[in-house]
Each structure stands twice: as structure tokens, then as C-alpha cells.
Amino acid sequence: MKSATHALMRWQSRRVFAKKFGMPLYAMAEYKLIKRVTMQLGGNAILLVSMDKGAPHDKIIKKLLKIKEKLNTDT
């Protein structure tokens, strides 16, 4: 829970620069043991995805963005 709370706070701080850079699409952090991707789904809902250090994060992120786009167009 603490990790999710911190991720939400970091995501909100990224939005401060939205006027200058555009809205963030995702953020990725690489730790010693895992990689973690954060993206906003809508409103204040965020998605946290953890993966193995060796996972092909670029392919996973592309799939997540496609799913997010489909969710946003279906509503």
C-alpha cells in the first residue's frame, strides 16, 4: 500500500509539468530486482505493473498503452 501511495504522489508531481511537456504517458523505474511501470488510467486511477528485471519492458509498455487507448475509446 505504501508503494502505491508513493507512486500516486510521484505521478501527481509529474503532472505539474504537463503544460510544458504534455501529459505523461507512463513512468518506468528500474530497481535492483524488478522494473515497475506506472501509468494513469483515468481520473486518479493509476496502474502499477511490476516485472522481472530481464522482462522486455518496451514490448510490455506498448501493449499496456494499446489496452489503455482501447479502454479510453470504449467509454
MMTF fields as JSON, N, C-alpha, C and O atoms, coordinates in Angstrom:
{
  "mmtfVersion": "1.0.0",
  "mmtfProducer": "UNKNOWN",
  "numBonds": 299,
  "numAtoms": 300,
  "numGroups": 75,
  "numChains": 1,
  "numModels": 1,
  "chainsPerModel": [1],
  "groupsPerChain": [75],
  "chainIdList": ["A"],
  "bondAtomList": [4, 2, 8, 6, 12, 10, 16, 14, 20, 18, 24, 22, 28, 26, 32, 30, 36, 34, 40, 38, 44, 42, 48, 46, 52, 50, 56, 54, 60, 58, 64, 62, 68, 66, 72, 70, 76, 74, 80, 78, 84, 82, 88, 86, 92, 90, 96, 94, 100, 98, 104, 102, 108, 106, 112, 110, 116, 114, 120, 118, 124, 122, 128, 126, 132, 130, 136, 134, 140, 138, 144, 142, 148, 146, 152, 150, 156, 154, 160, 158, 164, 162, 168, 166, 172, 170, 176, 174, 180, 178, 184, 182, 188, 186, 192, 190, 196, 194, 200, 198, 204, 202, 208, 206, 212, 210, 216, 214, 220, 218, 224, 222, 228, 226, 232, 230, 236, 234, 240, 238, 244, 242, 248, 246, 252, 250, 256, 254, 260, 258, 264, 262, 268, 266, 272, 270, 276, 274, 280, 278, 284, 282, 288, 286, 292, 290, 296, 294],
  "bondOrderList": [1, 1, 1, 1, 1, 1, 1, 1, 1, 1, 1, 1, 1, 1, 1, 1, 1, 1, 1, 1, 1, 1, 1, 1, 1, 1, 1, 1, 1, 1, 1, 1, 1, 1, 1, 1, 1, 1, 1, 1, 1, 1, 1, 1, 1, 1, 1, 1, 1, 1, 1, 1, 1, 1, 1, 1, 1, 1, 1, 1, 1, 1, 1, 1, 1, 1, 1, 1, 1, 1, 1, 1, 1, 1],
  "groupList": [{"groupName": "MET", "atomNameList": ["N", "CA", "C", "O"], "elementList": ["N", "C", "C", "O"], "formalChargeList": [0, 0, 0, 0], "bondAtomList": [1, 0, 2, 1, 3, 2], "bondOrderList": [1, 1, 2], "singleLetterCode": "M", "chemCompType": "L-PEPTIDE LINKING"}, {"groupName": "LYS", "atomNameList": ["N", "CA", "C", "O"], "elementList": ["N", "C", "C", "O"], "formalChargeList": [0, 0, 0, 0], "bondAtomList": [1, 0, 2, 1, 3, 2], "bondOrderList": [1, 1, 2], "singleLetterCode": "K", "chemCompType": "L-PEPTIDE LINKING"}, {"groupName": "SER", "atomNameList": ["N", "CA", "C", "O"], "elementList": ["N", "C", "C", "O"], "formalChargeList": [0, 0, 0, 0], "bondAtomList": [1, 0, 2, 1, 3, 2], "bondOrderList": [1, 1, 2], "singleLetterCode": "S", "chemCompType": "L-PEPTIDE LINKING"}, {"groupName": "ALA", "atomNameList": ["N", "CA", "C", "O"], "elementList": ["N", "C", "C", "O"], "formalChargeList": [0, 0, 0, 0], "bondAtomList": [1, 0, 2, 1, 3, 2], "bondOrderList": [1, 1, 2], "singleLetterCode": "A", "chemCompType": "L-PEPTIDE LINKING"}, {"groupName": "THR", "atomNameList": ["N", "CA", "C", "O"], "elementList": ["N", "C", "C", "O"], "formalChargeList": [0, 0, 0, 0], "bondAtomList": [1, 0, 2, 1, 3, 2], "bondOrderList": [1, 1, 2], "singleLetterCode": "T", "chemCompType": "L-PEPTIDE LINKING"}, {"groupName": "HIS", "atomNameList": ["N", "CA", "C", "O"], "elementList": ["N", "C", "C", "O"], "formalChargeList": [0, 0, 0, 0], "bondAtomList": [1, 0, 2, 1, 3, 2], "bondOrderList": [1, 1, 2], "singleLetterCode": "H", "chemCompType": "L-PEPTIDE LINKING"}, {"groupName": "LEU", "atomNameList": ["N", "CA", "C", "O"], "elementList": ["N", "C", "C", "O"], "formalChargeList": [0, 0, 0, 0], "bondAtomList": [1, 0, 2, 1, 3, 2], "bondOrderList": [1, 1, 2], "singleLetterCode": "L", "chemCompType": "L-PEPTIDE LINKING"}, {"groupName": "ARG", "atomNameList": ["N", "CA", "C", "O"], "elementList": ["N", "C", "C", "O"], "formalChargeList": [0, 0, 0, 0], "bondAtomList": [1, 0, 2, 1, 3, 2], "bondOrderList": [1, 1, 2], "singleLetterCode": "R", "chemCompType": "L-PEPTIDE LINKING"}, {"groupName": "TRP", "atomNameList": ["N", "CA", "C", "O"], "elementList": ["N", "C", "C", "O"], "formalChargeList": [0, 0, 0, 0], "bondAtomList": [1, 0, 2, 1, 3, 2], "bondOrderList": [1, 1, 2], "singleLetterCode": "W", "chemCompType": "L-PEPTIDE LINKING"}, {"groupName": "GLN", "atomNameList": ["N", "CA", "C", "O"], "elementList": ["N", "C", "C", "O"], "formalChargeList": [0, 0, 0, 0], "bondAtomList": [1, 0, 2, 1, 3, 2], "bondOrderList": [1, 1, 2], "singleLetterCode": "Q", "chemCompType": "L-PEPTIDE LINKING"}, {"groupName": "VAL", "atomNameList": ["N", "CA", "C", "O"], "elementList": ["N", "C", "C", "O"], "formalChargeList": [0, 0, 0, 0], "bondAtomList": [1, 0, 2, 1, 3, 2], "bondOrderList": [1, 1, 2], "singleLetterCode": "V", "chemCompType": "L-PEPTIDE LINKING"}, {"groupName": "PHE", "atomNameList": ["N", "CA", "C", "O"], "elementList": ["N", "C", "C", "O"], "formalChargeList": [0, 0, 0, 0], "bondAtomList": [1, 0, 2, 1, 3, 2], "bondOrderList": [1, 1, 2], "singleLetterCode": "F", "chemCompType": "L-PEPTIDE LINKING"}, {"groupName": "GLY", "atomNameList": ["N", "CA", "C", "O"], "elementList": ["N", "C", "C", "O"], "formalChargeList": [0, 0, 0, 0], "bondAtomList": [1, 0, 2, 1, 3, 2], "bondOrderList": [1, 1, 2], "singleLetterCode": "G", "chemCompType": "PEPTIDE LINKING"}, {"groupName": "PRO", "atomNameList": ["N", "CA", "C", "O"], "elementList": ["N", "C", "C", "O"], "formalChargeList": [0, 0, 0, 0], "bondAtomList": [1, 0, 2, 1, 3, 2], "bondOrderList": [1, 1, 2], "singleLetterCode": "P", "chemCompType": "L-PEPTIDE LINKING"}, {"groupName": "TYR", "atomNameList": ["N", "CA", "C", "O"], "elementList": ["N", "C", "C", "O"], "formalChargeList": [0, 0, 0, 0], "bondAtomList": [1, 0, 2, 1, 3, 2], "bondOrderList": [1, 1, 2], "singleLetterCode": "Y", "chemCompType": "L-PEPTIDE LINKING"}, {"groupName": "GLU", "atomNameList": ["N", "CA", "C", "O"], "elementList": ["N", "C", "C", "O"], "formalChargeList": [0, 0, 0, 0], "bondAtomList": [1, 0, 2, 1, 3, 2], "bondOrderList": [1, 1, 2], "singleLetterCode": "E", "chemCompType": "L-PEPTIDE LINKING"}, {"groupName": "ILE", "atomNameList": ["N", "CA", "C", "O"], "elementList": ["N", "C", "C", "O"], "formalChargeList": [0, 0, 0, 0], "bondAtomList": [1, 0, 2, 1, 3, 2], "bondOrderList": [1, 1, 2], "singleLetterCode": "I", "chemCompType": "L-PEPTIDE LINKING"}, {"groupName": "ASN", "atomNameList": ["N", "CA", "C", "O"], "elementList": ["N", "C", "C", "O"], "formalChargeList": [0, 0, 0, 0], "bondAtomList": [1, 0, 2, 1, 3, 2], "bondOrderList": [1, 1, 2], "singleLetterCode": "N", "chemCompType": "L-PEPTIDE LINKING"}, {"groupName": "ASP", "atomNameList": ["N", "CA", "C", "O"], "elementList": ["N", "C", "C", "O"], "formalChargeList": [0, 0, 0, 0], "bondAtomList": [1, 0, 2, 1, 3, 2], "bondOrderList": [1, 1, 2], "singleLetterCode": "D", "chemCompType": "L-PEPTIDE LINKING"}],
  "groupTypeList": [0, 1, 2, 3, 4, 5, 3, 6, 0, 7, 8, 9, 2, 7, 7, 10, 11, 3, 1, 1, 11, 12, 0, 13, 6, 14, 3, 0, 3, 15, 14, 1, 6, 16, 1, 7, 10, 4, 0, 9, 6, 12, 12, 17, 3, 16, 6, 6, 10, 2, 0, 18, 1, 12, 3, 13, 5, 18, 1, 16, 16, 1, 1, 6, 6, 1, 16, 1, 15, 1, 6, 17, 4, 18, 4],
  "groupIdList": [1, 2, 3, 4, 5, 6, 7, 8, 9, 10, 11, 12, 13, 14, 15, 16, 17, 18, 19, 20, 21, 22, 23, 24, 25, 26, 27, 28, 29, 30, 31, 32, 33, 34, 35, 36, 37, 38, 39, 40, 41, 42, 43, 44, 45, 46, 47, 48, 49, 50, 51, 52, 53, 54, 55, 56, 57, 58, 59, 60, 61, 62, 63, 64, 65, 66, 67, 68, 69, 70, 71, 72, 73, 74, 75],
  "secStructList": [7, 2, 2, 2, 2, 2, 2, 2, 2, 2, 2, 2, 2, 2, 4, 4, 4, 2, 2, 2, 2, 7, 7, 7, 7, 7, 3, 3, 3, 3, 7, 1, 1, 3, 3, 3, 3, 3, 3, 3, 3, 3, 6, 6, 3, 3, 3, 3, 3, 3, 3, 3, 6, 6, 1, 7, 2, 2, 2, 2, 2, 2, 2, 2, 2, 2, 2, 2, 2, 2, 2, 2, 2, 2, 7],
  "xCoordList": [0.827, 0.0, 0.865, 0.564, 1.937, 2.812, 3.433, 3.557, 3.819, 4.411, 3.418, 3.785, 2.169, 1.141, 0.878, 0.675, 0.879, 0.671, 1.798, 1.553, 3.019, 4.161, 4.103, 4.43, 3.696, 3.586, 2.548, 2.768, 1.425, 0.39, 0.9, 0.636, 1.622, 2.171, 3.191, 3.201, 4.041, 5.021, 4.319, 4.726, 3.264, 2.531, 1.911, 1.967, 1.329, 0.731, 1.784, 1.497, 2.987, 4.041, 4.493, 4.881, 4.45, 4.79, 3.791, 4.149, 2.554, 1.506, 1.72, 1.152, 2.531, 2.835, 3.457, 3.238, 4.227, 4.911, 4.098, 4.617, 2.846, 2.021, 1.854, 1.859, 1.71, 1.543, 2.791, 2.7, 3.941, 5.2, 5.587, 6.039, 5.412, 5.872, 4.756, 5.02, 3.518, 2.418, 2.184, 3.034, 1.04, 0.716, 1.653, 1.974, 2.088, 2.954, 2.18, 1.015, 2.827, 2.214, 2.435, 1.53, 3.642, 3.989, 5.304, 6.002, 5.627, 6.924, 7.445, 6.684, 8.75, 9.345, 10.498, 11.32, 10.538, 11.64, 12.273, 11.583, 13.59, 14.302, 15.016, 15.825, 14.701, 15.302, 16.286, 16.444, 16.929, 17.907, 17.266, 17.882, 16.043, 15.412, 14.263, 13.951, 13.633, 12.455, 12.468, 13.27, 11.554, 11.217, 9.751, 8.959, 9.394, 7.999, 7.561, 8.263, 6.388, 5.799, 4.555, 3.756, 4.399, 3.232, 2.575, 3.259, 1.257, 0.528, -0.852, -1.42, -1.377, -2.701, -3.744, -3.607, -4.786, -5.867, -7.0, -7.658, -7.238, -8.313, -8.616, -8.567, -8.928, -9.157, -7.916, -6.813, -8.088, -6.949, -6.512, -5.707, -7.03, -6.666, -5.339, -5.158, -4.423, -3.156, -2.957, -3.497, -2.175, -1.846, -0.37, 0.475, -0.059, 1.32, 1.577, 0.861, 2.586, 2.934, 4.383, 5.283, 4.604, 5.957, 6.326, 5.494, 7.602, 8.054, 9.471, 10.184, 9.861, 11.228, 12.214, 11.902, 13.376, 14.43, 14.741, 15.018, 14.7, 15.032, 13.86, 14.021, 12.692, 11.499, 11.652, 12.298, 11.059, 11.13, 10.164, 9.072, 10.585, 9.687, 9.137, 7.997, 9.898, 9.4, 8.176, 7.221, 8.189, 7.036, 5.849, 4.708, 6.113, 5.046, 4.396, 3.171, 5.198, 4.655, 3.802, 2.73, 4.242, 3.446, 2.085, 1.064, 2.071, 0.8, -0.102, -1.308, 0.488, -0.295, -0.895, -2.047, -0.123, -0.635, -1.777, -2.727, -1.692, -2.781, -4.046, -5.146, -3.883, -5.03, -5.643, -6.864, -4.796, -5.284, -6.054, -7.118, -5.521, -6.196, -7.556, -8.533, -7.629, -8.907, -9.896, -11.072, -9.437, -10.32, -10.859, -12.033, -10.018, -10.423, -11.378, -12.213, -11.281, -12.19, -13.494, -14.484, -13.519, -14.739, -15.717, -16.88, -15.291, -16.179, -16.9, -17.689],
  "yCoordList": [-1.196, 0.0, 1.251, 2.227, 1.212, 2.369, 2.685, 3.848, 1.639, 1.812, 2.462, 3.349, 2.022, 2.595, 4.058, 4.88, 4.381, 5.772, 6.656, 7.755, 6.181, 6.957, 7.093, 8.152, 6.048, 6.108, 7.141, 7.889, 7.189, 8.175, 9.592, 10.486, 9.804, 11.14, 11.537, 12.686, 10.612, 10.916, 11.222, 12.121, 10.466, 10.694, 12.089, 12.806, 12.465, 13.797, 14.885, 15.933, 14.668, 15.672, 15.777, 16.859, 14.684, 14.735, 15.581, 16.244, 15.555, 16.303, 17.809, 18.562, 18.255, 19.682, 20.21, 21.364, 19.376, 19.799, 19.544, 19.713, 19.145, 18.784, 19.947, 19.73, 21.152, 22.297, 22.522, 22.95, 22.234, 22.47, 21.301, 21.514, 20.076, 18.889, 18.028, 17.155, 18.254, 17.369, 16.377, 16.204, 15.737, 14.774, 13.571, 13.102, 13.074, 11.892, 10.669, 10.481, 9.85, 8.616, 7.477, 6.69, 7.405, 6.397, 6.804, 7.696, 6.145, 6.313, 4.922, 4.029, 4.75, 3.453, 3.638, 4.544, 2.772, 2.765, 1.385, 0.367, 1.372, 0.097, -0.006, 0.847, -1.057, -1.337, -2.491, -3.04, -2.846, -3.934, -5.251, -6.017, -5.522, -6.817, -6.771, -7.791, -5.625, -5.535, -4.236, -3.336, -4.167, -2.935, -2.655, -3.582, -1.378, -1.038, 0.09, 1.089, -0.084, 0.906, 1.455, 0.706, 2.774, 3.46, 4.245, 4.936, 4.15, 4.983, 5.296, 4.539, 6.422, 6.846, 6.207, 6.201, 5.669, 5.061, 6.038, 5.975, 6.921, 7.896, 8.44, 7.71, 9.717, 10.331, 10.19, 10.506, 9.719, 9.495, 8.038, 7.656, 7.215, 5.798, 5.628, 6.127, 4.924, 4.618, 3.112, 2.376, 2.685, 1.271, 1.098, 1.79, 0.178, -0.166, -1.582, -2.514, -1.739, -3.054, -3.336, -2.585, -4.413, -4.844, -6.02, -6.872, -6.053, -7.145, -7.537, -6.788, -8.715, -9.178, -8.218, -7.557, -8.154, -7.251, -7.498, -6.55, -8.739, -9.064, -9.017, -9.33, -8.634, -8.61, -7.565, -6.538, -7.819, -6.856, -5.681, -5.633, -4.743, -3.673, -2.861, -2.401, -2.67, -1.886, -2.537, -1.842, -3.845, -4.556, -4.523, -4.348, -4.69, -4.679, -3.301, -3.197, -2.253, -0.884, -0.617, -0.023, -1.035, -0.844, -1.526, -0.957, -2.739, -3.456, -2.733, -2.614, -2.256, -1.534, -0.261, 0.065, 0.465, 1.691, 1.397, 2.175, 0.271, -0.117, -0.447, -0.053, -1.172, -1.507, -0.224, -0.067, 0.677, 1.945, 2.731, 3.28, 2.785, 3.502, 2.881, 3.6, 1.553, 0.869, 1.177, 1.425, 1.164, 1.485, 2.903, 3.146, 3.832, 5.235, 5.468, 6.369, 4.674, 4.859, 4.11, 4.427, 3.123, 2.354, 3.072, 2.674, 4.115, 4.787, 5.939, 6.609],
  "zCoordList": [0.0, 0.0, 0.0, -0.686, 0.772, 0.855, -0.509, -0.891, -1.231, -2.552, -3.512, -4.282, -3.465, -4.335, -3.989, -4.882, -2.72, -2.291, -2.809, -3.306, -2.696, -3.191, -4.713, -5.249, -5.404, -6.861, -7.279, -8.231, -6.579, -6.89, -6.652, -7.456, -5.564, -5.276, -6.348, -6.79, -6.765, -7.813, -9.134, -9.87, -9.425, -10.672, -10.662, -11.661, -9.55, -9.448, -9.602, -10.182, -9.101, -9.252, -10.711, -11.152, -11.461, -12.892, -13.667, -14.641, -13.237, -13.933, -13.841, -14.631, -12.89, -12.755, -14.044, -14.412, -14.727, -15.945, -17.213, -18.317, -17.078, -18.233, -19.212, -20.424, -18.721, -19.628, -20.477, -21.628, -19.909, -20.611, -21.52, -22.645, -21.039, -21.765, -22.34, -23.167, -21.919, -22.274, -21.141, -20.268, -21.165, -20.116, -20.195, -21.287, -19.045, -19.069, -19.559, -19.208, -20.362, -20.852, -19.862, -19.588, -19.336, -18.343, -17.693, -18.177, -16.603, -15.953, -15.641, -15.269, -15.796, -15.503, -14.524, -14.666, -13.545, -12.59, -12.632, -12.684, -12.607, -12.569, -11.232, -10.869, -10.522, -9.222, -9.373, -10.463, -8.306, -8.356, -8.794, -9.535, -8.348, -8.611, -9.618, -10.232, -9.8, -10.678, -11.477, -11.229, -12.442, -13.144, -12.829, -12.66, -12.751, -12.472, -13.387, -13.547, -13.985, -14.874, -14.203, -13.642, -14.267, -13.719, -14.839, -15.594, -14.956, -15.916, -15.374, -14.587, -15.81, -15.368, -16.263, -17.486, -15.647, -16.415, -16.655, -17.694, -15.735, -15.841, -14.467, -13.477, -14.404, -13.107, -12.251, -12.696, -11.028, -10.141, -10.109, -9.26, -11.019, -11.06, -11.788, -12.898, -11.155, -11.803, -11.826, -11.0, -12.783, -12.936, -12.623, -13.191, -11.723, -11.386, -11.885, -11.519, -12.707, -13.233, -12.87, -13.246, -12.144, -11.804, -12.683, -12.993, -13.082, -13.943, -13.561, -12.892, -13.996, -13.763, -14.41, -15.4, -13.848, -14.336, -15.816, -16.551, -16.255, -17.64, -18.606, -19.785, -18.131, -18.983, -20.086, -19.88, -21.261, -22.362, -22.114, -22.681, -21.261, -20.824, -21.987, -21.915, -23.047, -24.174, -24.808, -25.154, -24.963, -25.532, -24.575, -25.003, -23.3, -22.297, -22.246, -22.185, -22.27, -22.233, -23.464, -23.342, -24.639, -25.86, -25.734, -26.121, -25.193, -25.016, -24.01, -24.224, -22.916, -21.917, -22.493, -22.207, -23.307, -23.916, -24.885, -24.977, -25.614, -26.522, -25.733, -26.12, -24.626, -23.78, -23.205, -23.188, -22.74, -22.186, -23.242, -22.958, -24.446, -25.546, -25.835, -26.05, -25.841, -26.088, -24.971, -25.239, -23.726, -22.599, -22.718, -22.439, -23.127, -23.23, -24.383, -24.308, -25.461, -26.595, -26.405, -27.065, -25.519, -25.282, -24.374, -24.305, -23.674, -22.735, -23.361, -22.694]
}
